[in-house]
Amino acid sequence: MLSIRRLTATLGVAVLMLGAMAPATLAGGATNQQAAESAGWGCGADVGLPAGHCINAGTIKSWSDIVARGGTFQLRVFDASGNFLAAEIASFKPSSDGRACPIDPKSTDGTYWEFVPGLWVCHHQPA
């Protein structure tokens, strides 16, 4: 009897967590660049990024604050055909220099790398 209660409680918690995460996942999980742009993401030169790089609408709205306070933000990276390649974290924080980034093939030493002076990035390849 105790194991059935434990199983029910575990399943209940799992369902609650999935329910809480679903809206954010559906809104933020742009699987191609066209879907991202349709959902209000800013991509490429339109927002001052390299081609295939997109930031969500919330990041666009708070961009000047992120830059001013030396903040961190997330991007989606797409190939030339608009297919999702990777999620990327970028930071204006100097403390990001040398921070672990073990998955990024562009990182020669397994840490965040300086994309342009003062901006460090780390690509996280999809599972």
Secondary structure, 3 states (H helix, E strand, C coil): CHHHHHHHHHHHHHHHHHHHHHHHHHHHCCCEHHHHHHCCCEEHHHHCCCCCEEECHHHHHCHHHHHHCCCEEEEEEECCCCEEEEEEEEECCHHHCCCECCCCCCCCCCECEEEECCEEEEEECCC
